Amino acid sequence: MPSIIELCRELRQHQTPAEKLLWTNLRNRSLFNHKFLRQYPLHAASTLGRKLYYIPDFYCDKAKLVIEADGPIHLFKKDYDNNRDDVLKSLGLRIIRFKNDEILNNIEAVLNTIQDHLI
């Protein structure tokens, strides 16, 4: 089984077109000088004391913001996504989700929404 770091690296190498476009606009402190990380592992403790890892598409520590680019697979993972969002919110993080089509067809509106969460 690959380590969490190897898994993150693999995810970064196989981004969707929507993730690539969004990353182009977030990288290098391009948005309000906030640093974003992509496919960065976050962890929470389970009730059994184990570490549970979650790998958001994009994460800004300064704003405590997680950004998800949701493709068609997320239509079948709603319960998992809701549980994951609850765990991340319990860590004090805010989560915003965009559909891939939204990112690809209206990147300016997506960036404006993200920008609103950075202020």
N, C-alpha and C positions, 0 to 999 in steps of 0.2 A: 504494500500500500504506500503510495507516495506521501511525502511529508506535506504539511500545509503550505510551506514555502514553495515546494515544487508544483503543487496544485495551482497556487496563485500565478506562478510564472507561466504555466500552461494556459491558464485562462487569459492572461495578458497577450499571449501569442495567437490566440484564436478569438479575437474580438469580433463582434457582429459589426456590420456597417454603421449601425446607429451608435454603438459604443465608440467606434473609431472617430466618427464625426464629433461626438460630444467631447471626447478626449482632446481632439484638436483644439477645441474652444476652451477647455479648462486647464490644460497643461501650462507649465511655466508661469504660474501665477497670473494668468491672463484675465481673470475675472476678479476685480476689486482686490488684486494682490493677495488672494487667498490660495494657499497651496492645497491642491487636490491630489489624492493618491488613487490609483486604480487597482482594483482587485486586491485590496489590502485586508488581511485577516484581522477580525475583531473577535474577542472571546468573552464569554460569560461563564460563570460557574453554574453547573447543573445542581439539582437538588441532591445528587449523589457526590458532589464535590469534584466532579470531572470538569474539564474545560470544554465548552461547546464553542466551536468556531463557526463564524459566519463571514462570508466574503462578499461584501457589497461591491457593486460595479465601480462606484466612486465614493470617496470619503474625504471630508474636510474636517480636520481636528479642531481648527480654530473656531469654526462655526458649529461644531458638533452636528454635522449634516451628512446624511447618507443619501446618495442619489442612485436610483435604480432605473435601468433601461429594460423595460419589459417587452419581450417578444411573445410569440404565440404560445410558447410552452407554459407561460404563467397563467393561461386560462385553465390549465389543469392542476395548478399548484396553489390555488387560492388559500386553502387551509394552512399549508406550509408557510406561505408568504405572510399571512396574518399572524401566525405564531412567531415567526422570525421578527416581524415588525414590533410585536409586543416585547420581545426580549431586548431588542435594540433600544426601544423607547425606555425600558427599565434601566438602561445604562445612561440615560440622559441624552440620547441622540434623537434627532428629528429625521424623518424619512420622507423623501418625495419620490414619486414614481412617475415615469413617463413611458408611454407606449413607443415602441421603435418607430412606428409611422409618424408619430408626433415629432420626434427628434429629426427624422429625415426630411419631413415636409415643412416644418415650421421651427427651425432651430432658433430663430430670434426670440420667439415667444417662450421657448424652453429656457433660454439663457436669461430672459427677463424674470421668469419665475424663480430660477436659481438665485439670481441677483437679489430678489426680494427677500430671500431666506438668509442672505449673508449680511444684511444691514442690521 
